Every structure is written in structure tokens, then in C-alpha cells.
């Protein structure tokens, strides 16, 4: 598990935004991963996707790394943000915008507003 932990640590620290998910950003393999990847894609966020289904050690390792039992998991600037429910809530409340602004992550503000308008 040390190799997986090292690989995860290097990935989250080397990339501004990382989504550990089931599947890929272009082909999610579960509804929760699809929702988070869809939000990021719609908002135009550049992010690295890691398909946990491709490597069982990474799949378990990311849960141990974050001490969070579910996937997907979003990291921004090396910090664990949350899973699907948290990202959904943060998107609708505007907190995700604030997090991206504070960390210099580029995103489409109009697209974020459209998500909130559609769910109001």
C-alpha cells in the first residue's frame, strides 16, 4: 500500500485539481462519479482524472489516504474537498466557486451560475 500512497500523494500534489473516480471524465462508470465529473466539465475546470477501477491498490489506497470511505473524491491544490454530496452542495451554495477563486483555479463563472439557476 506504500506504493499506492506515494503515487496518490504525488498525484494530488502535482495537479491543481484531481478527481479520483470510477471510470474517466469522458466515460464515468457510476452515477456519483458522473455527477462530479459533469459539474467540473460543465464549469470548464481543467482536472486530472484517476480511474480507481483500473487499479485495486489505488481504489483502496485513496480511501485510506483521505480517511473517506467512498468514491469519487475531489482534491484541490493537494487538499481533500469531498465526495459527490459535498461537491453538489458546494456547487449549489457557491462554496466551490470560492474554493476555486481562493486557489487560483480557472472555471467558467457563468456555467456555475447556470447550474445554480437550474437547481433553484
Order of alpha helices (4+ residues) and beta strands (2+ residues): alpha-beta-alpha-beta-alpha-beta-beta-alpha-alpha-alpha
